[in-house]
Amino acid sequence: MQTELFEAMSSYQKTAYDAAKQFAEINAKAMSALMEKQMSVAASCLNHSVEQMEMVKDAKDYASYLAKQAETMKACGEEVIETTRETIDILSKTRDEMAKWMENGMNKAVSAVKPVVSAAKKAA
């Protein structure tokens, strides 16, 4: 009886460990994608800063400077919108993976607990 209970508990613990490992993998994947996106945004900001400095340096008059700045800001705004869309996509995929993980995890948890309960009842 004790062996059966021990084996059931071991199986349950392995299921819990596997679930925690999957959860960590989903989080690591999401964080990696978000960090990559953040680095891209930081690089873009630096590039736009350099462009701004070059515009000031190369400006012949105020009107031409403002026209170039408007072009640059339009491009920057478009990048921000695209980055936001990509970030939302990353988060949506992560949400879907987490929902699937949770659903599968609950089914596995229920299946894993049943033998433990049965073994505990027999041992009692």
C-alpha positions as CSV (number, residue, x, y, z in Angstrom):
1,M,0.0,0.0,0.0
2,Q,2.7,2.4,0.9
3,T,4.6,1.7,-2.3
4,E,1.5,2.5,-4.3
5,L,1.0,5.8,-2.5
6,F,4.7,6.7,-3.0
7,E,4.5,5.9,-6.7
8,A,1.3,7.9,-7.1
9,M,2.8,10.9,-5.3
10,S,6.0,10.6,-7.4
11,S,3.9,10.6,-10.6
12,Y,1.9,13.7,-9.3
13,Q,5.1,15.5,-8.5
14,K,6.6,14.8,-12.0
15,T,3.4,16.1,-13.6
16,A,3.6,19.3,-11.4
17,Y,7.3,19.7,-12.3
18,D,6.6,19.3,-16.1
19,A,3.8,21.9,-15.9
20,A,6.1,24.4,-14.1
21,K,8.8,23.8,-16.7
22,Q,6.3,24.5,-19.5
23,F,5.1,27.6,-17.8
24,A,8.7,28.8,-17.5
25,E,9.4,28.1,-21.1
26,I,6.3,30.1,-22.2
27,N,7.4,33.0,-20.0
28,A,11.0,32.9,-21.2
29,K,9.9,32.9,-24.9
30,A,7.6,35.9,-24.3
31,M,10.3,37.8,-22.4
32,S,12.9,37.1,-25.0
33,A,10.6,38.4,-27.8
34,L,9.7,41.5,-25.7
35,M,13.3,42.2,-24.9
36,E,14.2,41.9,-28.5
37,K,11.4,44.3,-29.4
38,Q,12.6,46.7,-26.7
39,M,16.2,46.7,-28.0
40,S,14.8,47.4,-31.5
41,V,12.9,50.4,-30.1
42,A,16.0,51.7,-28.3
43,A,18.1,51.4,-31.4
44,S,15.4,53.2,-33.4
45,C,15.3,56.1,-30.9
46,L,19.0,56.5,-31.1
47,N,18.9,56.5,-34.9
48,H,16.2,59.2,-34.8
49,S,18.2,61.2,-32.4
50,V,21.2,61.1,-34.8
51,E,18.9,62.1,-37.7
52,Q,17.6,65.1,-35.7
53,M,21.2,66.2,-35.0
54,E,22.2,65.9,-38.6
55,M,19.1,67.9,-39.6
56,V,20.0,70.7,-37.3
57,K,23.6,70.6,-38.6
58,D,22.6,70.5,-42.3
59,A,19.7,72.9,-42.1
60,K,19.9,75.8,-44.4
61,D,16.9,77.6,-43.1
62,Y,14.1,77.1,-40.6
63,A,11.5,76.0,-43.1
64,S,13.6,73.3,-44.6
65,Y,14.5,72.0,-41.1
66,L,10.8,71.9,-40.2
67,A,9.9,70.0,-43.4
68,K,12.6,67.4,-42.8
69,Q,11.6,67.1,-39.1
70,A,8.0,66.5,-40.2
71,E,9.1,63.7,-42.5
72,T,11.3,62.1,-39.7
73,M,8.5,62.3,-37.2
74,K,6.0,60.7,-39.6
75,A,8.4,57.8,-40.1
76,C,9.0,57.6,-36.3
77,G,5.2,57.5,-35.7
78,E,4.8,54.8,-38.2
79,E,7.5,52.8,-36.5
80,V,5.8,53.2,-33.1
81,I,2.5,52.0,-34.5
82,E,4.1,49.0,-36.1
83,T,6.1,48.2,-33.0
84,T,2.9,48.4,-30.9
85,R,1.1,46.0,-33.3
86,E,4.0,43.6,-33.1
87,T,4.0,43.8,-29.3
88,I,0.3,43.2,-29.1
89,D,0.8,40.2,-31.3
90,I,3.5,38.8,-29.0
91,L,1.3,39.3,-26.0
92,S,-1.7,37.8,-27.7
93,K,0.2,34.7,-28.7
94,T,1.5,34.4,-25.1
95,R,-2.0,34.7,-23.7
96,D,-3.2,31.9,-26.0
97,E,-0.3,29.7,-25.1
98,M,-1.0,30.4,-21.4
99,A,-4.7,29.6,-21.8
100,K,-3.8,26.3,-23.5
101,W,-1.2,25.5,-20.9
102,M,-3.8,26.2,-18.1
103,E,-6.4,24.0,-19.7
104,N,-4.0,21.1,-20.3
105,G,-2.6,21.6,-16.8
106,M,-5.9,21.4,-15.1
107,N,-6.8,18.2,-17.0
108,K,-3.5,16.7,-16.1
109,A,-3.7,17.8,-12.5
110,V,-7.1,16.2,-12.1
111,S,-5.9,13.0,-13.7
112,A,-2.8,13.0,-11.6
113,V,-4.6,13.6,-8.3
114,K,-7.1,10.7,-8.7
115,P,-4.5,7.9,-8.3
116,V,-3.0,9.7,-5.2
117,V,-6.4,9.9,-3.6
118,S,-7.2,6.3,-4.4
119,A,-3.8,5.2,-3.0
120,A,-4.3,7.3,0.1
121,K,-7.7,5.8,0.7
122,K,-6.3,2.3,0.4
123,A,-3.4,3.1,2.7
124,A,-5.7,4.5,5.4
